[in-house]
Amino acid sequence: MSIFTPTNQIRLTNVAVVRMKKGGKRFEIACYKNKVMSWRTGAEKDLDEVLQTNSVFINVSKGQTAKKEDLIKAFGTDDLTEICTQILAKGELQVSDKERQSQLETTFRDIATIVAEKCVNPETKRPYTVSLIERAMKDIHYSIKPNKSSKQQALEVIRQLTETMQIQRAHMRLRLVLPAKEAKRLKEKLKPLMQVVESEDFDEELEMVCLVDPGCYREIDELIRCETKGRGSLEVLSLKDVEEGDEKL
């Protein structure tokens, strides 16, 4: 969407409008698309990266800015940065039905992906697929909360799914055995996939016990099989529950 603002002759492109009604009047700010949610979830902290202009409008598409006296009456200040911050935090993001549906579908998939990466079936000790988690979310009629991040909602989904299926948030405890020749090089590739290395023993081969997110299991398995040509091994030792205090995803 491209909006022409005749008051200052600035063409605002890729605009996301955030609207707020206060004191009986409508106020709007012009933001960059994709940045509003980043701001609300805390991923983006620089206001200048979110706002196209720090003007406050009564109608962005017509370029009509709000009067100073109306701002003071509604917000108790004429500090545009303060007012923009308030509107950004509490206002309603204006999107088309098609855009809204697309955003919901993307967020739904993101949440399911996070749940699949963090959880296992406690009976089989194996991760669930993303598509199975998506089906389970539909079965419990989970509805997306636009003002919450995918990670926050994933925790909520996990709690709800525990009531309807065998699912557990856990780290997998794995034992990896790597041939000496490939050990150093392979260890560096595996490091980013490990949460905690509990023990490490190097003799004729490297043996490691580590904790990983369930979603990394397949990648680790594939790496070891391909890089060692079947001479390395991977074993699931146990599942370690993620403590309540470790709820950070």
C-alpha beads as a LAMMPS data file, in Angstrom:
LAMMPS data file: protein, C-alpha beads

249 atoms
248 bonds

1 atom types
1 bond types

-500.0 500.0 xlo xhi
-500.0 500.0 ylo yhi
-500.0 500.0 zlo zhi

Masses

1 110.0

Atoms # bond

1 1 1 0.000 0.000 0.000
2 1 1 1.338 3.444 -0.915
3 1 1 -0.099 6.520 0.788
4 1 1 0.298 10.078 -0.501
5 1 1 0.374 12.723 2.197
6 1 1 -0.393 16.138 0.669
7 1 1 0.424 18.051 3.866
8 1 1 4.129 17.368 3.608
9 1 1 4.404 15.788 0.151
10 1 1 5.941 12.606 1.557
11 1 1 4.972 9.348 -0.089
12 1 1 4.790 6.681 2.582
13 1 1 5.208 3.178 1.201
14 1 1 4.852 -0.251 2.803
15 1 1 2.696 1.363 5.508
16 1 1 1.156 -0.371 8.494
17 1 1 -1.339 1.882 10.249
18 1 1 -1.872 1.568 14.005
19 1 1 -5.092 3.215 15.163
20 1 1 -6.267 4.253 18.615
21 1 1 -9.460 5.963 19.780
22 1 1 -8.994 8.222 22.778
23 1 1 -10.963 11.161 24.133
24 1 1 -13.627 10.631 21.452
25 1 1 -11.131 11.105 18.608
26 1 1 -9.226 8.783 16.282
27 1 1 -5.429 8.903 16.215
28 1 1 -3.153 7.002 13.833
29 1 1 0.567 6.451 13.340
30 1 1 2.369 5.208 10.213
31 1 1 4.683 2.251 10.835
32 1 1 6.754 -0.151 8.772
33 1 1 5.095 -3.492 8.130
34 1 1 6.475 -6.429 10.126
35 1 1 7.963 -4.024 12.681
36 1 1 4.849 -3.472 14.813
37 1 1 4.775 -7.065 16.110
38 1 1 8.567 -7.034 16.540
39 1 1 8.176 -3.990 18.795
40 1 1 5.340 -5.522 20.774
41 1 1 7.223 -8.756 21.408
42 1 1 10.389 -6.899 22.401
43 1 1 12.462 -8.046 19.413
44 1 1 12.735 -4.468 18.111
45 1 1 13.602 -1.740 20.614
46 1 1 14.466 1.200 18.331
47 1 1 11.338 3.313 17.778
48 1 1 12.867 4.903 14.663
49 1 1 12.993 1.451 13.057
50 1 1 9.243 1.056 13.620
51 1 1 7.828 4.508 12.766
52 1 1 7.871 5.881 9.219
53 1 1 7.453 9.358 10.728
54 1 1 6.863 10.448 14.321
55 1 1 3.835 12.509 13.276
56 1 1 0.468 11.608 14.786
57 1 1 -2.388 11.607 12.265
58 1 1 -6.146 11.616 12.412
59 1 1 -6.035 9.963 8.993
60 1 1 -2.756 8.541 7.648
61 1 1 -4.060 7.813 4.154
62 1 1 -5.147 11.458 3.692
63 1 1 -2.053 12.819 5.416
64 1 1 -4.118 14.719 7.980
65 1 1 -2.090 15.301 11.142
66 1 1 -3.679 15.676 14.568
67 1 1 -3.988 19.121 16.167
68 1 1 -1.729 19.888 19.111
69 1 1 -4.685 20.775 21.378
70 1 1 -6.412 17.456 20.575
71 1 1 -3.243 15.550 21.487
72 1 1 -2.889 17.368 24.820
73 1 1 -6.574 16.792 25.620
74 1 1 -6.425 13.055 24.831
75 1 1 -2.918 12.137 26.003
76 1 1 -2.080 14.894 28.486
77 1 1 1.045 15.788 26.496
78 1 1 2.157 16.969 23.063
79 1 1 5.353 14.868 23.189
80 1 1 5.032 13.002 19.879
81 1 1 7.466 10.242 20.850
82 1 1 5.511 9.509 24.027
83 1 1 2.188 9.548 22.157
84 1 1 3.489 7.312 19.346
85 1 1 4.779 4.842 21.957
86 1 1 1.325 4.727 23.607
87 1 1 -0.470 4.190 20.289
88 1 1 2.045 1.544 19.251
89 1 1 1.548 -0.376 22.503
90 1 1 -2.236 -0.161 22.816
91 1 1 -3.552 0.695 19.356
92 1 1 -5.094 -1.640 16.801
93 1 1 -2.997 -2.669 13.813
94 1 1 -4.998 -2.156 10.608
95 1 1 -4.586 -4.997 8.114
96 1 1 -6.714 -6.355 5.271
97 1 1 -8.640 -9.617 5.766
98 1 1 -6.277 -11.379 3.363
99 1 1 -3.186 -10.100 5.190
100 1 1 -4.694 -11.006 8.561
101 1 1 -5.454 -14.567 7.415
102 1 1 -1.943 -14.960 5.996
103 1 1 -0.403 -13.698 9.255
104 1 1 -2.549 -16.072 11.318
105 1 1 -1.532 -19.061 9.184
106 1 1 2.162 -18.155 9.426
107 1 1 1.973 -17.661 13.205
108 1 1 0.031 -20.930 13.609
109 1 1 2.786 -22.785 11.742
110 1 1 5.527 -21.003 13.738
111 1 1 3.925 -22.024 17.039
112 1 1 3.554 -25.655 15.915
113 1 1 7.214 -25.692 14.802
114 1 1 8.425 -24.425 18.206
115 1 1 6.280 -26.998 20.051
116 1 1 7.601 -29.813 17.821
117 1 1 11.192 -28.685 18.454
118 1 1 10.790 -28.552 22.225
119 1 1 8.597 -31.559 23.002
120 1 1 8.561 -35.345 22.792
121 1 1 6.156 -38.236 23.152
122 1 1 7.159 -39.505 26.650
123 1 1 6.290 -43.109 25.680
124 1 1 8.379 -43.334 22.493
125 1 1 10.904 -40.662 23.620
126 1 1 10.772 -39.234 20.100
127 1 1 9.779 -35.782 18.805
128 1 1 6.434 -35.124 17.123
129 1 1 6.202 -33.827 13.557
130 1 1 5.077 -30.230 12.930
131 1 1 2.026 -31.386 10.944
132 1 1 0.870 -33.617 13.820
133 1 1 1.176 -30.697 16.269
134 1 1 -0.784 -28.482 13.845
135 1 1 -3.584 -31.078 13.740
136 1 1 -3.590 -31.301 17.541
137 1 1 -3.811 -27.484 17.796
138 1 1 -6.812 -27.522 15.462
139 1 1 -8.420 -30.291 17.534
140 1 1 -8.261 -28.148 20.683
141 1 1 -9.465 -25.131 18.637
142 1 1 -6.444 -23.044 19.591
143 1 1 -6.877 -19.430 18.498
144 1 1 -3.941 -17.127 17.804
145 1 1 -3.331 -14.183 20.153
146 1 1 -2.060 -11.369 17.849
147 1 1 -0.376 -9.443 20.687
148 1 1 1.667 -12.408 21.943
149 1 1 4.831 -13.780 20.370
150 1 1 4.953 -17.263 18.839
151 1 1 7.275 -18.387 21.646
152 1 1 4.902 -17.197 24.386
153 1 1 1.995 -18.926 22.678
154 1 1 3.996 -22.135 22.200
155 1 1 4.264 -22.480 26.002
156 1 1 0.510 -21.999 26.267
157 1 1 -0.110 -24.609 23.552
158 1 1 2.152 -27.146 25.305
159 1 1 0.180 -26.688 28.539
160 1 1 -3.137 -27.181 26.717
161 1 1 -1.952 -30.180 24.697
162 1 1 -0.844 -32.066 27.835
163 1 1 -4.554 -32.406 28.656
164 1 1 -5.401 -34.154 25.371
165 1 1 -2.282 -36.080 24.273
166 1 1 0.974 -37.652 25.435
167 1 1 3.351 -34.716 25.195
168 1 1 6.159 -33.537 27.423
169 1 1 8.523 -30.600 27.264
170 1 1 11.955 -32.084 27.729
171 1 1 15.569 -32.180 26.714
172 1 1 16.863 -35.437 25.267
173 1 1 19.973 -36.842 26.938
174 1 1 22.143 -38.340 24.206
175 1 1 25.375 -40.303 24.125
176 1 1 27.498 -39.557 21.057
177 1 1 30.487 -41.673 20.067
178 1 1 32.702 -40.133 17.367
179 1 1 35.776 -41.692 15.697
180 1 1 39.013 -39.937 16.699
181 1 1 39.802 -38.875 13.137
182 1 1 36.555 -36.881 12.695
183 1 1 35.967 -36.012 16.374
184 1 1 37.353 -32.451 16.526
185 1 1 35.813 -31.278 13.249
186 1 1 32.451 -32.928 13.955
187 1 1 32.299 -31.632 17.529
188 1 1 32.452 -28.044 16.219
189 1 1 29.517 -28.737 13.868
190 1 1 27.490 -30.356 16.658
191 1 1 28.174 -27.685 19.310
192 1 1 25.436 -25.219 18.190
193 1 1 22.845 -28.034 18.411
194 1 1 23.660 -28.906 22.029
195 1 1 22.112 -27.240 25.062
196 1 1 24.470 -28.703 27.688
197 1 1 27.501 -31.000 27.464
198 1 1 27.354 -33.136 30.626
199 1 1 30.490 -35.197 30.061
200 1 1 33.268 -35.618 27.536
201 1 1 35.778 -38.476 27.367
202 1 1 38.457 -38.812 24.707
203 1 1 40.422 -42.015 24.390
204 1 1 40.545 -43.867 21.082
205 1 1 37.292 -42.120 20.243
206 1 1 35.324 -39.164 21.583
207 1 1 32.368 -40.020 23.799
208 1 1 30.034 -37.195 24.839
209 1 1 26.848 -37.083 26.904
210 1 1 24.761 -33.986 26.196
211 1 1 21.296 -32.471 26.463
212 1 1 19.589 -31.290 23.284
213 1 1 16.213 -29.949 22.224
214 1 1 14.151 -32.811 20.691
215 1 1 13.882 -30.889 17.422
216 1 1 17.660 -31.189 16.927
217 1 1 17.737 -34.988 17.219
218 1 1 17.271 -35.754 13.515
219 1 1 19.895 -33.212 12.451
220 1 1 22.445 -34.627 14.926
221 1 1 21.674 -38.186 13.832
222 1 1 22.096 -37.271 10.171
223 1 1 25.339 -35.368 10.792
224 1 1 26.919 -38.278 12.646
225 1 1 25.812 -40.876 10.090
226 1 1 26.961 -38.854 7.068
227 1 1 30.204 -37.426 8.460
228 1 1 31.443 -40.701 10.017
229 1 1 30.052 -42.959 7.258
230 1 1 28.339 -45.129 9.867
231 1 1 31.331 -45.430 12.216
232 1 1 29.921 -43.029 14.809
233 1 1 26.916 -43.767 17.007
234 1 1 24.073 -41.937 18.713
235 1 1 22.004 -43.249 21.607
236 1 1 19.058 -41.746 23.497
237 1 1 19.799 -42.242 27.188
238 1 1 16.802 -40.519 28.772
239 1 1 14.573 -37.474 28.828
240 1 1 15.247 -34.639 31.231
241 1 1 12.178 -32.613 32.157
242 1 1 12.462 -28.886 31.605
243 1 1 11.886 -27.316 35.011
244 1 1 9.088 -24.783 35.472
245 1 1 11.668 -22.077 36.131
246 1 1 13.318 -22.846 32.790
247 1 1 10.267 -21.768 30.824
248 1 1 12.293 -19.472 28.598
249 1 1 12.183 -20.832 25.050

Bonds

1 1 1 2
2 1 2 3
3 1 3 4
4 1 4 5
5 1 5 6
6 1 6 7
7 1 7 8
8 1 8 9
9 1 9 10
10 1 10 11
11 1 11 12
12 1 12 13
13 1 13 14
14 1 14 15
15 1 15 16
16 1 16 17
17 1 17 18
18 1 18 19
19 1 19 20
20 1 20 21
21 1 21 22
22 1 22 23
23 1 23 24
24 1 24 25
25 1 25 26
26 1 26 27
27 1 27 28
28 1 28 29
29 1 29 30
30 1 30 31
31 1 31 32
32 1 32 33
33 1 33 34
34 1 34 35
35 1 35 36
36 1 36 37
37 1 37 38
38 1 38 39
39 1 39 40
40 1 40 41
41 1 41 42
42 1 42 43
43 1 43 44
44 1 44 45
45 1 45 46
46 1 46 47
47 1 47 48
48 1 48 49
49 1 49 50
50 1 50 51
51 1 51 52
52 1 52 53
53 1 53 54
54 1 54 55
55 1 55 56
56 1 56 57
57 1 57 58
58 1 58 59
59 1 59 60
60 1 60 61
61 1 61 62
62 1 62 63
63 1 63 64
64 1 64 65
65 1 65 66
66 1 66 67
67 1 67 68
68 1 68 69
69 1 69 70
70 1 70 71
71 1 71 72
72 1 72 73
73 1 73 74
74 1 74 75
75 1 75 76
76 1 76 77
77 1 77 78
78 1 78 79
79 1 79 80
80 1 80 81
81 1 81 82
82 1 82 83
83 1 83 84
84 1 84 85
85 1 85 86
86 1 86 87
87 1 87 88
88 1 88 89
89 1 89 90
90 1 90 91
91 1 91 92
92 1 92 93
93 1 93 94
94 1 94 95
95 1 95 96
96 1 96 97
97 1 97 98
98 1 98 99
99 1 99 100
100 1 100 101
101 1 101 102
102 1 102 103
103 1 103 104
104 1 104 105
105 1 105 106
106 1 106 107
107 1 107 108
108 1 108 109
109 1 109 110
110 1 110 111
111 1 111 112
112 1 112 113
113 1 113 114
114 1 114 115
115 1 115 116
116 1 116 117
117 1 117 118
118 1 118 119
119 1 119 120
120 1 120 121
121 1 121 122
122 1 122 123
123 1 123 124
124 1 124 125
125 1 125 126
126 1 126 127
127 1 127 128
128 1 128 129
129 1 129 130
130 1 130 131
131 1 131 132
132 1 132 133
133 1 133 134
134 1 134 135
135 1 135 136
136 1 136 137
137 1 137 138
138 1 138 139
139 1 139 140
140 1 140 141
141 1 141 142
142 1 142 143
143 1 143 144
144 1 144 145
145 1 145 146
146 1 146 147
147 1 147 148
148 1 148 149
149 1 149 150
150 1 150 151
151 1 151 152
152 1 152 153
153 1 153 154
154 1 154 155
155 1 155 156
156 1 156 157
157 1 157 158
158 1 158 159
159 1 159 160
160 1 160 161
161 1 161 162
162 1 162 163
163 1 163 164
164 1 164 165
165 1 165 166
166 1 166 167
167 1 167 168
168 1 168 169
169 1 169 170
170 1 170 171
171 1 171 172
172 1 172 173
173 1 173 174
174 1 174 175
175 1 175 176
176 1 176 177
177 1 177 178
178 1 178 179
179 1 179 180
180 1 180 181
181 1 181 182
182 1 182 183
183 1 183 184
184 1 184 185
185 1 185 186
186 1 186 187
187 1 187 188
188 1 188 189
189 1 189 190
190 1 190 191
191 1 191 192
192 1 192 193
193 1 193 194
194 1 194 195
195 1 195 196
196 1 196 197
197 1 197 198
198 1 198 199
199 1 199 200
200 1 200 201
201 1 201 202
202 1 202 203
203 1 203 204
204 1 204 205
205 1 205 206
206 1 206 207
207 1 207 208
208 1 208 209
209 1 209 210
210 1 210 211
211 1 211 212
212 1 212 213
213 1 213 214
214 1 214 215
215 1 215 216
216 1 216 217
217 1 217 218
218 1 218 219
219 1 219 220
220 1 220 221
221 1 221 222
222 1 222 223
223 1 223 224
224 1 224 225
225 1 225 226
226 1 226 227
227 1 227 228
228 1 228 229
229 1 229 230
230 1 230 231
231 1 231 232
232 1 232 233
233 1 233 234
234 1 234 235
235 1 235 236
236 1 236 237
237 1 237 238
238 1 238 239
239 1 239 240
240 1 240 241
241 1 241 242
242 1 242 243
243 1 243 244
244 1 244 245
245 1 245 246
246 1 246 247
247 1 247 248
248 1 248 249
